[in-house]
Amino acid sequence: MRLIPILSCLFALGVFIFPKHGFTFDLDKEWRFSPGDNLEWAKPHFADQDWDIIEVDKPWEQSGYEDYDGFGWYRLRTVLSKKSLNSPYFEFYQKLRLHLGPIADADITYFNGVQIGKTGSLPIDNKQFANVSRIYDVPEELVEWGSENVIAVRVYNTQGKGGFYKKAQTIAPLTWVDLTSVSLGVGRGDGIYPADKPIKFDALLENKTFEELEGTIHWQIANDAWHDRKRETLINHMSKIKISAGKSSLLAWNYQPPQPGFYHVSCSFKRNGHEEVIIESGIRGYGPESIIREPDSPDDLDHFWNQAKSELLSVDPRYKIEKFPEWDTKLTDCYLIEMRSVGQVRIRGWFEIPKGKGPYPVVLRVPGYTQTMMPVQSISDMAVFSLNIRGHGNSTDDEPAYNWWGPGDYVLRGIHTPKKYFYRAAILDCVRALDFLATSPKVDPKRIAITGGSQGGLLSFATAALDKRIVLCAPDIPFVMDSMRSFEITNWPGSIIRQWVERSPENNSWQKARSTMKYVDPKNLANLIECPVFMGVCLQDKAAPPFCAFAAFNQCNGVKEYRIYPNDGHATPPEHISAKFSWIRAGFGIE
């Protein structure tokens, strides 16, 4: 990550200024766009005058292409003048640097018909790249000085925002900033350090320029809060450094954290006589297995959930099973399942079963926040039930879908009364799904796993705690664990509670939220889990901080393991899905 504080206001405007060199060309206007896909569109002489002019500070869905998913092309014609170019770095490296900003999701970029870079894979959806800023080099021999140049960007997007969405498009010569980097170490490889000794932080400072750099190294440690008002700097350490052209230097600093947990760590380099700062920062963990967060369970927790499950048992499920051949594969059959849950609310899910005789082990997939669950069509050795809890996907007949304000937010629905709280009912929806699976002759009732990400992680923990029919639990990036601390240290979902209190302080309070959340918080339920647990955590997760996940995970009583991904945010990488299903198959005894 690179941060140049003096220019932060200019970044907000989509302008990037390279100091002491007089050539920077803004490219944030006059882009043209077309949906569809044709490789001829990469060529500079293609006639694009009939394409729509599109703004690049918002996704294409907000520019007249609502609900469009798939391929889309952007093209820009621009004239670059060499007259104002006065850069020793350009003379030395003979190339320009093209900044395009983030693109959702994957792209291939061409300059005058020649591919100069790509991010992600087309047409595979790559949501993990949606926030990655595109920076590509343009060799000088590709540039038509004083004449028209064409930049063409081929984009693929499957859902959510598509294409450009921030003004950050420039082209300029390289500077020392582009060729200097700080890379923060990742401990044992996943960003975790053992708790039995001080941390030896390391970072690699690389000078890829043709000149010596002299300046200051600054280490900083803060707590793990993402919310600015809760962020506390714990310690600073500074030292001088001189690094020769083309060389790198391994930086090291010892630090003894006050207790097991997670910390914001940053290492930066500031060159003497310059305002720019080269920095990398991120969350690092210190002995997370030793984190202790005592439950704050209400006295009637057991009674509360026994009563809730009794209420569910009193509801006739009224199962409806409908064959859906359009979702069949050569190896699996697909069914749409409808049933009644607590409150007589209709919920639905997609049940995929191998075509063989069975019985089969089954994976219950539960949704993330606002996620619509659909058939997976990729698993043929296990049954899969993809459940849409109330208010999600095709389960909105009796419980409305999410909306962005007020009572439409799931976290706030019924929060004044624990027995009416949305997550009490949502967890019971998952239990009702287990009731259905128990009725299927093709399901092995002794081999049922549950998995989900974010909100689905919360549901996985809670369901495994409350129902022993779950024999394997695989939560990912679990959301609202150690709930009140999670709300306090995050921007979102913490903003949900902060805004709720601000809207009506006479009726709403943090204490009111706490008194309800205690009943559904996995921190208070995890000690009931006896089955094996496999948890996926991402260190840079701003919505589901890893500290809160371990507050529950460490209280599970069965065999447990976890995977931590040091550079990922609120989405586990593809390799975790493979690791998770390998773990599930091993637990089921599937070779």
C-alpha positions in Angstrom: 0.0 0.0 0.0 1.3 3.5 -0.8 0.1 6.5 0.9 1.1 10.1 0.0 -0.5 12.2 2.8 0.1 15.7 1.3 -1.8 14.7 -1.8 -4.7 13.0 -0.1 -7.2 15.8 -1.1 -6.0 15.4 -4.7 -6.5 11.7 -4.7 -10.1 12.4 -3.6 -10.5 14.4 -6.8 -9.0 11.6 -8.9 -5.8 13.7 -9.6 -2.3 12.2 -9.2 0.6 14.7 -9.2 4.2 13.5 -9.6 6.4 16.1 -7.9 9.3 17.9 -9.7 8.4 16.4 -13.1 6.2 18.5 -15.3 4.2 15.9 -17.1 1.0 14.3 -15.8 -2.0 13.8 -18.0 -5.5 13.2 -16.5 -7.5 10.6 -18.3 -10.8 10.8 -16.5 -13.0 12.3 -19.3 -14.3 11.3 -22.7 -14.2 7.6 -22.2 -16.6 5.6 -24.4 -18.3 2.4 -23.5 -20.0 -0.6 -25.1 -21.5 -3.7 -23.5 -20.6 -7.0 -25.3 -17.3 -8.4 -26.4 -15.3 -8.2 -29.6 -11.5 -8.3 -29.7 -11.6 -5.9 -32.7 -12.4 -3.2 -30.1 -8.8 -3.3 -28.9 -7.5 -2.0 -32.2 -6.7 1.8 -32.3 -8.5 2.3 -35.7 -11.8 0.8 -34.7 -14.6 3.3 -35.2 -16.1 3.9 -31.7 -17.9 7.2 -32.4 -21.3 5.6 -31.9 -20.4 4.3 -28.4 -21.9 6.1 -25.4 -19.7 8.5 -23.5 -19.5 7.3 -19.9 -18.4 8.7 -16.6 -15.7 6.7 -14.9 -16.4 7.8 -11.3 -19.3 5.4 -11.1 -20.0 1.8 -12.2 -21.7 1.2 -15.5 -24.9 0.2 -13.7 -25.3 3.9 -12.7 -24.6 5.1 -16.2 -27.5 3.6 -18.1 -26.6 -0.1 -17.9 -28.6 -1.1 -14.9 -28.4 -4.8 -14.0 -26.0 -5.4 -16.8 -23.4 -8.2 -16.1 -20.9 -9.7 -18.5 -18.3 -8.1 -20.8 -17.9 -4.4 -21.3 -15.3 -2.3 -23.1 -14.0 1.2 -22.4 -12.1 3.2 -25.0 -10.3 6.5 -24.7 -8.6 8.6 -27.4 -6.0 11.0 -26.1 -3.1 13.1 -27.5 0.1 13.1 -25.5 2.7 15.8 -26.0 6.4 15.3 -25.5 7.1 19.0 -25.3 6.3 19.3 -21.5 8.1 16.1 -20.7 11.0 16.8 -18.5 11.9 13.8 -16.4 15.2 12.0 -15.9 13.2 8.9 -14.9 11.6 8.9 -18.3 14.9 9.3 -20.0 16.3 6.5 -18.0 13.4 4.0 -18.2 11.8 5.0 -21.5 8.2 4.3 -20.3 5.2 5.9 -18.8 3.0 4.6 -16.1 -0.8 4.3 -16.7 -3.0 4.5 -13.6 -6.6 3.4 -14.1 -7.8 3.0 -10.5 -9.9 0.1 -9.4 -12.0 -1.9 -11.8 -14.8 -4.4 -11.0 -13.9 -7.2 -11.6 -11.3 -8.5 -14.1 -9.7 -6.6 -17.0 -7.3 -6.7 -19.9 -5.9 -3.3 -21.0 -4.5 -2.3 -24.4 -2.5 0.7 -25.5 -2.6 1.4 -29.2 -3.8 -2.2 -29.8 -1.0 -3.9 -27.7 -1.9 -5.6 -24.4 0.0 -3.9 -21.6 -1.5 -5.6 -18.6 -4.3 -7.6 -17.0 -5.8 -8.3 -13.6 -7.8 -11.4 -12.9 -9.1 -13.9 -15.4 -11.8 -13.4 -18.1 -14.5 -14.6 -18.1 -14.0 -16.1 -14.6 -15.5 -13.8 -12.0 -12.8 -12.4 -9.8 -14.4 -10.4 -7.0 -11.2 -10.3 -5.0 -9.8 -7.9 -7.7 -12.7 -5.4 -7.6 -10.8 -3.1 -5.2 -7.4 -3.5 -6.8 -6.0 -0.3 -8.4 -4.8 -1.0 -12.0 -1.3 0.3 -12.7 0.3 -0.7 -16.0 3.5 0.4 -17.8 3.5 1.8 -21.3 6.7 1.4 -23.2 7.8 4.6 -25.0 7.8 2.9 -28.4 4.0 2.4 -28.2 3.3 6.1 -27.7 2.4 8.2 -30.7 3.7 11.6 -29.5 1.6 14.6 -30.7 -1.0 12.2 -32.3 -4.0 10.3 -31.1 -3.4 7.3 -28.8 -6.1 4.8 -27.9 -6.5 3.1 -24.5 -8.9 0.1 -24.6 -10.0 -1.8 -21.5 -11.8 -5.1 -21.7 -13.8 -5.7 -18.4 -15.7 -8.7 -17.1 -18.2 -8.4 -14.2 -20.8 -10.9 -13.0 -22.7 -9.1 -10.2 -22.7 -5.9 -8.3 -20.9 -2.9 -9.6 -19.1 -3.2 -12.9 -16.2 -1.5 -14.6 -14.6 1.8 -13.5 -16.0 3.5 -10.4 -13.4 6.0 -9.2 -11.7 8.9 -11.0 -8.1 7.9 -10.8 -7.0 7.7 -14.5 -3.7 9.3 -15.3 -0.6 8.7 -17.3 2.8 10.1 -16.3 6.5 9.3 -16.2 7.8 7.1 -13.4 9.2 8.7 -10.3 11.2 7.4 -7.4 7.9 6.8 -5.6 6.9 4.2 -8.3 10.2 2.4 -8.0 10.5 2.3 -4.2 8.5 -0.1 -2.0 8.1 -1.4 1.5 6.9 -4.9 1.9 5.8 -5.9 5.4 6.7 -9.4 6.6 4.1 -12.0 7.3 5.5 -13.8 10.3 5.3 -17.6 9.9 3.7 -17.0 6.4 0.2 -16.2 7.4 0.8 -13.0 9.3 0.8 -14.7 12.7 3.5 -14.6 15.4 3.8 -17.0 18.3 2.8 -15.7 21.7 5.7 -17.1 23.7 8.3 -14.6 22.7 8.6 -11.0 21.4 7.7 -10.3 17.8 10.6 -9.7 15.4 8.9 -7.6 12.7 10.6 -7.4 9.3 10.0 -5.4 6.2 11.9 -5.3 2.9 12.7 -1.8 1.5 13.5 -1.9 -2.2 15.1 0.9 -4.1 14.7 0.1 -7.8 15.7 3.6 -8.9 19.1 4.7 -10.5 19.9 6.9 -7.5 20.8 6.6 -3.8 17.9 7.2 -1.4 18.4 8.6 2.1 15.6 9.0 4.6 13.8 7.8 7.7 12.1 4.4 8.6 9.1 4.7 10.8 7.5 1.7 12.5 4.1 2.2 14.2 1.9 -0.2 16.2 -1.8 0.4 16.9 -4.7 -1.7 18.2 -6.9 -3.6 15.7 -9.7 -1.1 15.5 -10.8 0.0 12.0 -13.1 2.7 13.4 -11.0 5.8 13.8 -12.4 6.8 17.2 -11.3 3.4 18.6 -7.9 3.3 16.9 -5.1 3.8 19.5 -1.4 4.1 18.7 0.6 2.0 21.1 4.2 2.7 20.0 6.4 4.5 17.4 9.9 3.8 16.4 12.1 5.7 14.0 15.6 5.2 12.5 17.7 6.6 9.7 18.6 4.7 6.5 20.6 5.1 3.3 20.0 2.7 0.5 22.0 2.5 -2.8 20.5 2.5 -6.3 19.1 -0.9 -7.3 19.5 -2.4 -3.8 17.2 -3.7 -1.1 17.4 -3.6 2.7 15.8 -6.0 5.2 14.5 -3.9 8.1 13.8 -5.5 11.5 12.3 -4.3 14.7 11.5 -6.2 17.9 8.3 -5.6 19.8 6.6 -7.2 22.8 2.8 -6.9 22.5 1.0 -6.4 25.8 -1.3 -9.4 25.2 -2.4 -12.0 22.6 -4.4 -10.4 19.8 -4.2 -8.5 16.6 -2.5 -5.3 15.8 -2.2 -2.7 13.1 1.5 -2.6 12.0 3.0 -0.1 9.6 6.4 0.4 8.2 7.1 3.5 6.1 10.0 5.2 4.4 10.2 9.0 4.0 12.9 10.3 1.7 14.9 13.4 2.9 13.6 16.5 1.3 10.4 15.0 -0.1 6.9 15.0 1.2 5.9 11.6 -0.1 5.8 8.6 2.2 6.2 5.0 1.0 4.2 2.8 3.4 2.8 -0.7 3.9 0.5 -1.5 6.8 -1.7 -4.3 7.8 -3.1 -6.4 10.6 -0.8 -8.9 12.2 -1.6 -11.5 14.8 0.1 -12.5 18.0 -0.8 -15.9 19.5 -4.5 -15.8 18.5 -5.1 -19.2 20.0 -4.4 -17.6 23.4 -7.1 -14.9 23.1 -9.5 -15.2 26.0 -12.8 -13.3 25.9 -15.1 -14.5 28.6 -18.8 -15.1 27.6 -21.3 -12.5 28.8 -24.2 -14.9 28.5 -27.5 -14.0 30.0 -28.7 -16.1 32.9 -31.6 -17.6 30.9 -29.6 -18.4 27.8 -30.4 -22.2 27.9 -34.0 -21.5 28.6 -34.2 -19.0 25.8 -33.0 -21.4 23.2 -34.9 -24.4 24.5 -38.0 -22.4 24.3 -37.1 -21.2 20.8 -36.5 -24.8 19.5 -39.8 -25.9 21.1 -41.6 -23.1 19.3 -40.0 -24.2 16.0 -41.2 -27.8 16.7 -44.7 -26.6 17.0 -44.7 -25.3 13.5 -45.7 -27.8 10.8 -42.9 -27.6 8.2 -45.3 -28.3 5.3 -42.4 -29.4 3.0 -42.8 -28.8 -0.7 -40.3 -30.4 -3.1 -40.2 -29.3 -6.7 -37.9 -30.8 -9.3 -35.8 -28.2 -11.1 -34.3 -29.9 -14.2 -32.7 -26.7 -15.5 -30.3 -26.9 -12.6 -29.5 -30.6 -13.0 -26.1 -31.7 -14.1 -24.9 -35.1 -15.5 -24.2 -36.2 -12.0 -26.7 -34.4 -9.8 -30.4 -33.7 -9.6 -31.7 -30.3 -8.3 -34.9 -29.6 -6.3 -36.4 -26.4 -5.0 -37.4 -26.9 -1.3 -40.0 -24.8 0.5 -40.8 -25.1 4.2 -42.3 -23.2 7.1 -40.1 -22.0 9.9 -40.9 -20.2 13.1 -43.6 -17.6 12.8 -45.0 -19.6 9.8 -42.4 -17.8 7.6 -41.8 -19.6 4.3 -38.1 -20.3 3.5 -36.6 -22.0 0.5 -33.4 -23.6 -0.6 -31.8 -25.5 -3.4 -31.2 -29.2 -2.8 -28.7 -31.0 -5.1 -28.3 -34.7 -4.8 -26.0 -37.1 -6.6 -27.8 -39.3 -9.0 -26.6 -42.5 -7.3 -28.4 -44.5 -4.7 -27.1 -42.9 -1.5 -27.4 -42.1 1.3 -24.9 -39.3 0.9 -23.3 -36.9 3.3 -24.6 -33.4 3.0 -23.3 -29.8 3.2 -25.7 -27.2 4.4 -24.7 -23.8 2.9 -26.1 -20.7 4.7 -26.0 -17.2 3.3 -23.9 -14.1 4.0 -25.5 -10.7 4.6 -28.0 -10.1 1.8 -26.6 -13.0 -0.2 -28.8 -15.0 -2.5 -28.0 -18.7 -2.4 -28.1 -20.6 -5.6 -27.2 -24.2 -6.7 -23.5 -24.9 -6.9 -23.6 -27.5 -9.7 -20.0 -28.4 -8.9 -20.2 -31.1 -6.2 -21.1 -34.7 -7.1 -19.9 -36.7 -4.2 -22.1 -35.1 -1.5 -25.6 -33.7 -1.3 -25.7 -29.9 -1.0 -28.5 -27.8 0.5 -28.1 -24.1 -0.3 -30.5 -22.4 2.1 -32.0 -18.9 1.8 -32.9 -17.9 5.3 -35.8 -15.4 5.7 -35.4 -12.1 4.0 -32.8 -13.6 1.6 -32.9 -14.7 -2.0 -36.2 -16.5 -2.8 -37.3 -16.5 0.9 -38.9 -13.0 1.0 -42.6 -13.8 0.8 -43.2 -13.3 4.5 -39.9 -11.5 5.6 -38.9 -8.5 3.5 -35.5 -8.3 1.8 -32.8 -6.0 3.1 -32.9 -2.3 2.5 -30.3 0.2 3.3 -31.9 2.2 6.1 -33.7 1.8 9.4 -35.6 -1.3 10.2 -34.7 -2.8 6.8 -31.3 -3.7 8.2 -31.3 -7.3 9.5 -29.2 -6.4 12.5 -31.9 -4.0 13.7 -35.0 -6.1 13.1 -36.6 -6.8 16.4 -33.5 -5.8 18.3 -35.6 -4.3 21.2 -37.0 -7.8 22.1 -34.7 -10.9 22.1 -37.6 -13.2 21.3 -38.5 -11.1 18.3 -35.0 -10.6 17.1 -34.2 -11.4 13.4 -31.2 -13.6 14.2 -33.1 -15.8 16.7 -35.5 -16.6 13.8 -32.6 -16.9 11.2 -30.8 -19.4 13.4 -34.0 -21.4 13.7 -34.4 -21.3 9.9 -31.1 -23.2 9.8 -32.4 -25.7 12.3 -35.5 -26.2 10.2 -33.2 -27.0 7.3 -31.7 -29.7 9.3 -35.2 -31.0 10.0 -35.8 -31.3 6.3 -32.5 -33.1 5.7 -33.4 -35.6 8.3 -36.5 -36.6 6.3 -34.5 -37.3 3.1 -33.7 -41.0 2.5 -30.8 -39.9 0.3 -29.1 -38.1 3.2 -26.9 -39.7 5.8 -28.1 -38.1 9.0 -24.8 -38.9 10.7 -22.8 -36.8 8.1 -24.1 -33.3 8.0 -21.8 -30.3 7.7 -22.6 -26.6 7.8 -20.7 -23.8 6.1 -21.1 -20.1 5.3 -19.2 -16.9 5.1 -19.7 -13.6 7.0 -23.3 -13.7 8.3 -23.1 -17.4 7.2 -20.2 -17.8 9.6 -22.3 -16.6 12.5 -25.1 -18.9 11.4 -22.7 -21.8 11.1 -21.3 -21.3 14.6 -24.7 -20.8 16.2 -26.4 -23.8 14.5 -23.6 -26.1 15.4 -23.8 -25.0 19.0 -27.6 -25.5 19.2 -28.1 -28.7 17.1 -25.9 -31.8 17.5 -27.0 -33.1 14.1 -24.1 -30.9 12.8 -21.0 -33.1 12.8 -18.7 -30.7 10.9 -18.7 -26.9 11.1 -16.8 -24.7 8.6 -17.4 -21.0 9.2 -15.6 -18.4 7.1 -14.8 -14.7 8.0 -17.6 -14.9 10.7 -19.6 -11.7 11.1 -20.6 -10.1 14.5 -18.7 -12.5 16.7 -18.0 -11.0 20.1 -20.7 -8.8 18.8 -20.4 -5.6 20.8 -16.7 -5.4 20.4 -17.2 -6.0 16.7 -19.6 -3.1 16.5 -17.3 -0.9 18.4 -14.1 -1.4 16.4 -15.6 -1.5 12.8 -16.8 1.2 10.5 -19.4 -1.3 9.2 -21.3 -3.1 10.7 -20.6 -0.8 13.7 -22.3 2.1 11.9 -25.5 0.2 12.0 -25.7 0.4 15.8 -24.2 3.9 15.9 -26.7 5.3 13.5 -29.6 3.5 15.2 -28.7 5.0 18.5 -28.3 8.5 17.0 -31.7 8.4 15.3 -33.6 7.8 18.5 -31.3 8.1 21.6 -34.4 8.1 23.9 -35.4 4.7 22.7 -32.2 3.1 21.4 -28.9 2.5 23.3 -25.8 0.3 23.1 -27.0 -1.4 26.3 -30.3 -2.3 24.5 -28.4 -3.8 21.6 -26.1 -5.6 24.0 -28.9 -7.2 26.0 -30.4 -8.7 22.8 -27.1 -9.6 21.0 -26.1 -11.7 24.1 -28.5 -14.4 23.1 -27.2 -14.9 19.6 -23.5 -14.0 19.9 -21.4 -17.0 19.0 -19.0 -16.0 21.8 -21.7 -17.1 24.2 -22.7 -20.2 22.3 -19.4 -21.6 21.1 -18.7 -23.6 24.2 -21.6 -25.8 23.2 -19.9 -26.9 20.0 -18.4 -30.3 20.3 -17.9 -31.2 16.6 -14.8 -30.4 14.6 -14.5 -26.8 13.4 -12.5 -25.5 10.4 -12.5 -21.7 10.3 -11.2 -19.4 7.5 -10.1 -15.9 8.6 -8.7 -12.9 6.6 -6.3 -10.6 8.4 -7.3 -7.4 6.6 -11.1 -8.0 7.2 -12.6 -4.6 8.2 -16.1 -6.1 8.6 -15.4 -9.2 10.6 -12.2 -8.6 12.6 -10.2 -11.7 13.3 -9.9 -11.0 17.0 -13.7 -11.4 17.3 -13.7 -14.6 15.3 -11.1 -16.1 17.8 -13.2 -14.9 20.7 -15.7 -17.7 19.7 -13.4 -20.1 18.0 -11.2 -20.6 21.1 -14.2 -21.7 23.2 -15.2 -24.6 20.9 -14.6 -27.9 22.6 -14.1 -30.2 19.6 -11.1 -30.6 17.4 -10.5 -27.3 15.6 -8.2 -25.7 13.1 -8.1 -22.5 11.1 -6.5 -21.0 8.0 -5.5 -17.3 8.0 -4.9 -15.3 4.8 -2.7 -12.4 5.5 -3.5 -10.1 2.6 -7.2 -10.7 2.1 -10.2 -8.6 3.4 -13.8 -9.7 3.7 -13.6 -12.5 1.2 -11.7 -15.8 1.5 -9.5 -16.6 -1.5 -10.3 -19.5 -3.9 -7.7 -21.7 -2.3 -9.6 -21.6 0.9 -12.7 -23.1 -0.7 -10.6 -26.0 -1.9 -9.0 -26.5 1.5 -12.4 -26.3 3.2 -14.0 -28.9 1.1 -11.0 -31.2 1.3 -11.4 -30.9 5.1 -15.1 -31.7 4.9 -14.5 -34.7 2.6 -11.8 -36.0 5.0 -14.2 -35.6 7.9 -16.9 -37.5 6.0 -14.4 -40.2 5.0 -14.7 -39.5 1.3 -11.6 -40.3 -0.6 
